Amino acid sequence: MLKIQSLLIAILFTCVSAYSHAETPDNKSDTGQIQAMFTTYMAKYNGYLQTGKFDSTNDLYNQEFVYMSNSQAARTMTPVEFMQQAKGFLDTLKTRGVSAVKWESVNIKPLDENVAIASNVALRLRANGKVYNRVGATYLLKNTEQGWRIAAFTIHNADNSMTFN
């Protein structure tokens, strides 16, 4: 009986370890690399909220990418054009008391060898830690020689973000 219990415990431990490993992407996998890119993305935005300057060393976007939102038609932009627009938007958020942004969820689905989709929810936070609002964003991503980059994205209602299996 003790052998059977030990065997069952060993099998359970192995299953839990395998599941935990499968759910925690490492930075060598595509999902892990994309997750790291979104960590950099949030650090870049929070850096601006705190210092008024973007870290220019971390490229997140293709040299040209498509951006659209409920209030803006789809258009092709360069990272420089988008950062100018983002500065104005973040400055407006700061005047409304937003001091940080963090991911509530990041959902990544590789579609092919060098193409993926991500649908995330961001929380915009006041200095006291209370949520100012939630926003969804869905990204089409391309793996380039420089790593994963945003090829297109849209901002949308957080409740319409997608989750993937």
Secondary structure, DSSP 4 states (H G I P E B T S, - for coil): -HHHHHHHHHHHHHHHHHHHHHHS--TTSHHHHHHHHHHHHHHHHHHHHHHS---TT---EEEEEEEEETTEEEEEE-HHHHHHHHHHHHHHHHHTTEEEEEEEEEEEEEEETTEEEEEEEEEEEETTS-EEEEEEEEEEEEEETTEEEEEEEEEE-GGG-----
